[in-house]
Every structure is written in C-alpha cells, then in structure tokens.
C-alpha cells in the first residue's frame, strides 16, 4: 500500500464543466506509474473513497471526488493508493471524459475493499483506537472480529474485565470499524471465508494464531495478505499494563 501526503493546487478545472469536481496534487519527487487508481483520502480524520488519475507527463494526480463538498485548495491530504483500476488513455471530448468517469465510479463502488482486524479489545484504549484507525484508512469496510470470553480464558489464562457483549459495544461506539463480530467458537475464522478480505492486519505482538491464519488462507485459496502494524507506545497502552 502506498501512502502520500501532499497539498492540493489549482489546475485546469476541466472536470468541473461536467460536474465532477477534482482535487489536483502536483508531485515532483514521487515515483508512481501512469495509471488510474482507486484510493482513499483522509481529511479531518475522515476517510473518503475516490478515483485518482496520475498523469506522468505533468507529474500531477487528479482525484475525482465522490459526494465531497469542502474546499480543499492548499489543504494537505493523506492519500492511500488501494489498487490500479485501468490504463490511462487520451480523451477527445468532454462527453467521452464524462462516460469514462462514470465507468470508473461504477467499478470502484462495486468492488469492495475489505480489511480485517482481530483482538480482545478489553478496556478500549488509545492503542486500540490507533490500530483500528490505521487499518480503516486502507479500505472501504473495516471488519473487526472479537475473541470470545471463553477463548480469552483459554489463550491468556485469565478473564476479561468486560464481557464480549460489552467489548463489542465499545468497539462499535468508537465508530471506526464498519462491521463488528464476535467469532464463533466452532468456526472462529469463518468471517475470513465470508468476506474474503484483501488484508488481515495484526497487532505487533499477535502470534498465537498466525500459523492458523496462514493455513486457513492457503486451504481456501484466498487472495489475502497478512501484515503487521507497528507498536504504538506499548510501554503505556499495552492492555496488561493498563
């Protein structure tokens, strides 16, 4: 996943003529292929799904905004490149441009990008928020699967402070994850099969079921990547210390 932070500039405003406002970002020292991409943009801690055309000749990104009304000129945005969606091609008319943008939007909104997180989330604290927020930047839908009370006792050899129902409520109240599940004891990885997430993101110290995840993904031939998030002040916010 590529992440870029840069400022929005004035450009030709051609897309505004067909009611597709854009945010234009000039990049001089960033190596990106000449493609049209599906992206997320983070602005004011909110995540927005956009299409993004990179024009190598002008060293310019042109992002098509979906239902976005803020003035972004000279604002710095955080951009997450999710995937390539098509080759760029020369446009001969505004009508052709309009049709192409409609096709881009149709593709982007019909192909959901899922990330999945796992955890106990007892005593919801800043590290939990950081973990989920970082994951949410890279997808359209973030799925969080919580350990059951029984499983926590089995793995960690102690009870949680909050019940699985309360822990689920706390994660939902954070409004970061789009979907929150408590895993099934008899098939606790079934949500991977149901959602086929592009990425599973683990805590920096989650080890106990890594091998099981890898075996599960291979068994069901899923195109799912497992990545690990760096720690966030573990000397302060690790649940055991709190």
Secondary structure, DSSP 4 states (H G I P E B T S, - for coil): -EEEEEE-B-----GGGGT--EEEEE-SS----SEEEEEEEEETTEEEEEEEEEETTTTEEEEEPSS--S--TT-EEEEEEEEEEEE-----SHHHHHHHHHHHHHHHHHS--EEEEEE---S--HHHHHHHHHHHTT-SEEEEEEPPHHHHHHHHSS--SS-HHHHHHHHHHHT--SEEEEPBTTBTTHHHHHH--SEEEE-TT--TTHHHHHHHHHHTT---EEEEPPPSSHHHH-TTT-
